Amino acid sequence: MIQTLKIGNLEIRIPIIQGGMGVGISLSGMAAAVANQGGVGVIASAGLGMLYRQAGADFLENSITGLKEELRKAREKSKGIIGVNVMVAMSNFTDMVKTAISEKADIIFSGAGLPLNLPSFLTKDSVTKLVPIVSSARAAKLICEKWKHDFDYLPDAIVVEGPKAGGHLGFKINQITDENYSLEHLIPEVVAVVRDFENIYNVKIPVIAAGGVYTGQNISDFIDLGASGVQMGSRFVTTTECDASAEFKQTYLDAIQSDIEIIQSPVGMPGRAIKNGFLDKVKLGNKIPIKCPFKCIRTCEISSSPYCIINALYSAFKGRFNNGYAFAGTNAYLAEKIISVQETFDNILEEYRLRKTL
């Protein structure tokens, strides 16, 4: 039987955290469905201001409204554990963190930069757990030291995201295919770092493996390496409850392994996406933005950017791939059909069981 995962006082029956995928891919529909199966459902806060456009309000105000609404919807559909993904690189990072905490989201997952000040937003009555996403043991140690020194707080868990993840990657181009930076290498390194803090402060800090985790066999392997659970994104895209358009899901079904490629994102980081005509045009230099109405990512340099990242991801979410593309993990091409989240969990657990009986 698969082990449970504890994050603080939260007991997660199935140690699977659904990755937060923006723009609009993982909202309340997917998050609630995953939570109902005993995992952690995660709402992506990136780009919510585009999904909740209201007259007289700007992108930042609409983002706050959107996060509150998505959390409300998720709570209506599930009594399970609901988290929020907030990227450090977002210009409205503070707003999204404060909103998630005030709305009593169970967990905040935060990466795309080091969330060094994340505990500063907690209040006396806060119940939200804080989980940084890192790509190295060095980053894990830095966060633990910084949080403990400045806030007398240690991470409630740590997600370690390797270079096989979809979306923006916390690695240099040459590191992505270097086995020394593989998730299989990273997990034992982070577990060792975390163990020191656990022993000194008598706490438990679960380490969560992420990035290219797709099967129950993968889960078994990473638990054997010391992880307490996993984060999975791409596997949940091809579910009926995924909040993306049918056209977005179809890109996963149509993809073959060679379609999943590394791109250079306008935000200054490499990313992994499914090859399409839009990206081909970008490579030819045919996409030039006119203006930036959102200023959503602090590291985006719109004057030299070939396109607006949030517009491209929003277009993909809506199924308009002439103006956008789908981020995807390295194993996204394994998707064969659209099934429910419940069926997906059943399949993953059967894969896990078969691995354990080998």
N, C-alpha and C positions, 0 to 999 in steps of 0.2 A: 504494500500500500504506500502511496506517495506521502511524504512527510508534510506536516502543516508548517506554515511560516508565521512567525510572530514578529510584528513590528510594534514595539512598545506594548501597550495593552490590547492591540488589535490581533486577533487570531485569524489567519487566512487559511481556510481549509485546503485549498489547492494552491500551491506556491507559484502561481502565475500572475504576473502583473501585465496588464495590457498596455502596450506602449502608447504614449500620447502623440497622436499624429495630426498635425495641422496642414493645411487650413481646412477645418471642417470634417476631417476624416473620422476622428474619434470625438464624438459629442455624447450627449446623454443617452442616445439609443444604444450605442455599442457599450458604453461604460456600464449602464444598468444591466445589460444582458450578461456581461462578463461577471459583474458582482453577484448576480443571481446564481451563477454556477460555482461560486465559492472562491473566485479570484478577486483581483483588485481591478475595477474599472477605472479608466483614466480619461478625463476630459482635457483636450488640448486647448489651451487658452490663446494660442497664436491665431490671429486673424479674426477673432470673434467680432471685432468692430465692423467687419465687412458683412457678416451674416446677420447682424442686428442693426441695420441702418435705420436711424430715426431722424425725422426732420428736426432741424435746430440743434442737433447734437453732433459732435465730431467723433472721429475714429476712437479716441481714447475713452470718451464717455460711453460710446456704444459698446466698447469692449467690456466695461464694467457691467453694464446692463446684460450683455450676452452671457457672461460667466455666471452671474446670479441666476439667470433664467435656466441655463443648462444644468446647474446644480439642483435647482428646484425640480426640473423635469426628471433628473436621475433619481432623486429622492422619492418622487412619486411612483417610479417604476421598480425600485429596489430598496431593500433594507440592508443590502450588503455594503461593502467597503468601496467608497468612491474617492478617487484622488484627482488632482489637477496637475498638469504639466505646465510649468512656467519657465521659459528660457531666459537666462540671464541677459542675453543679447537683445531682448526686446526692449524697446523704448518705454513701454508701460509695465516693466517688470514689477516695480513697486506697487502700482495699482492692482495688478493681478494677484500678487502675493497677499496684500492687505484684504482684498475681496475674498480670496479663498479662505483665509483665516477667519474673517468676520462671519462668513457663511458656514463656518465649521466643516469645511471639507476634511475628510479623514487624513489625507496625506498630500503634501506638496512634493512633487518630483521636479528638480531643477538642475539643468545642465546648459549646454551651449555657452560655456563660460563658467567661472568658479563662483558659486553663490556664497561668497565669504561673509556677507552680512545678513543672511537669511534669518537667523534666530532673532535679530534685532526687531523683527516685526511681530513677534509673539507678545501677547498680553497675558495678564494674570489668569484670565479665564479661557485661554486658548486650549483647544483639544487637538489641533492639527499637528500631525507628525511631519518631520522635515527629513527629506531624503535627497541628498545631492547625487548628481550623475557625473561620474568621472571617467577618464580614459587612461589613468595610470595610478600606480601605487603612490607616486610622489604627490599627486593631486589629492588623493585620499588622506594622506598624512597631513598635508598642509591644511586642509579643511578641518580635520579633527583638532589639530593644534590651535588653529585660529578660533574656532567656535568655543573650545574649552577655555582658552585664555580670555577672550573678549566677552563671552556670554555665559560661561559655566554651563555649556550645553554641548552634547555630542550628538552626531547624526543618529536618527532612529534606525536607519539602515543606509546602505550605500549601493547604488546601482553602478556597475562597471560596464560601460558600453564599448565593445570592441569595434574594429574597423570593418566588420561585415554588416553593419547597421544600414538602414535606409536613411535618407535625409542627410542633414549636415553631420559631418564627421569631425571628431576632435583629434585628427591626425594629419600629418603632412602627407603629400601625395606618395612619397617614397616609403612611408611607413605602412601604408594600407596593405601592401602585399608582403611585408616583412614579417616572417614568422615570430620574430622577437616581440612584436606588438600584437600578436594574436590573442584572442580572448582566452584561449587555453593557457597562455603564459601569464596573462594579466590577473586572472582570478586567484591563483595561489599567492601571487605577490601582494595583492590587496588584502587577502585573508590574513596574511602574516602581519601586515601593518596594523590591521584592525585588531588582531589578537592582543597586541601590546596594550592598546587602549582599553580593551575589555578587561585585561588582567589588572591593570593599574587602577581603574575606576569601578571595577566590579559591575560592569554593564554588558549587555548583549547588543552587538551591532551586526545584523545579518548583512551578508554580501549577496547582491542580486546580479546574475549574469545576463547581459543584454548584447544584442548585435549579431544578427544571423541565427538566432535561436528559433528553430522552426518546428521541430519534432519532439515527441516524447523521448526519443533516444537522446536528443541533444540535452534535454532536461536532466536525464539520468547521468550523462557524462559530466555535466557541470556541477551537479550535486556531489558527484564522486571527487571532484577537484576542490571541494570546500564551499561551494556556493550554497546558500540556503533556499534559493528560489531563482526564478528567471523572469525576464521581461520579454514579451513577444509582441511585435507589431504587425508585420506583414501577414502572418497567419490569420489574423482577424479581419483583414481587409475584405477577403472573399467570403464574408458571412452576410446573411440576410439583414442582420441588425446593424451592420456598418453604416455610418451616416453619409458616406460618399454616394455619388451618383452611380447608376448601373454601368455607365460608360467607363467610369474610373475603375470599377471592379473588373470590367472586361479587359482592361489593359493588362492586368495581372494574369488573367486566364490566357490571353493571347501571347504573352511574353515567353520567349525562350531564353536560355541561359545567357547567350551572347547579347541579348537586348539590354541587359542590366549593366549600366556603365557608370564610370566616375565622371562627374562634371565639376566645373568650377563655378560655384554659386556667386551671385552678386554681393553676398554678404561677406565675401573674403575667405570662405571655407570650402574645401572639397565636399561634394555630396554624391549620393548614389541614387540614380533615377533610371526609369525605363526609357530607352531610346525612342524618339519619335521625330516627326517632321519639324516641330517647333524647335527642338534642340539642334536639329541639323541646320536650320536657318540661323540660329544663334552662332553656331560655329563659323558660318559664312559672314557673320557680322551684319546680318540683315535686320536685327531688332534693336532699335534705339528708343529709350524712353523719352517722353517729352517733358514730363514733370513727375514729382513724387508727392501724391496727396496724403500719404499716411505717415512717413517717417517711422516705420514700424520696427526696424532693426537698426541699432546704433552703429553697427559696423558697415552698413551698406553705404557705398559711395555712389550716389545716383548719377553724378556728373559723368562718371566713366563706366557706369553699369550698362550692360547690353539690354537689360529688361528689368521690369519691376518684379521682384520675387513674389510678393504677396498677390499681385494680380495674376501671375502665372499659376500659382498654387490654387488660388480661388477659381480660376477658369477650369483647372483640372478637376477640382471638387465638383463643379457643375457639369463636367463632361465635355467641356469645350477645349479639345486638345489642339486645335489650330492656334490657340493662344496660351497653352500651358503644357505641363507634363506631370507625371506621377513619380514621387519619390518611392523607393522600394528597397527592401533589404536584399542581400545577395541571393537568398533562397526563394524570393517571391515567385520565380518561374515554376516552382513546384505546385502551385495552385492548379487544381483541375476543374472545380465546379463551385458554385455558390451553395453553401449549406448554412444551417443555423449555428449560433454560438454554442448551443447545447451539444449539437453533433460534433462540432469542432473540439470541445472539451472531451467528449467521449472518445474521439479518435486519438487525441493526444495522450489520454490516460491509457488507452490500449497500447499505443506505441511504447509508452513508458513501461508498462507491464511486460511486454514482449522483450524489451531490452534487459529487464531484470531477470528474466528466466533463461537468458542465453548462457 
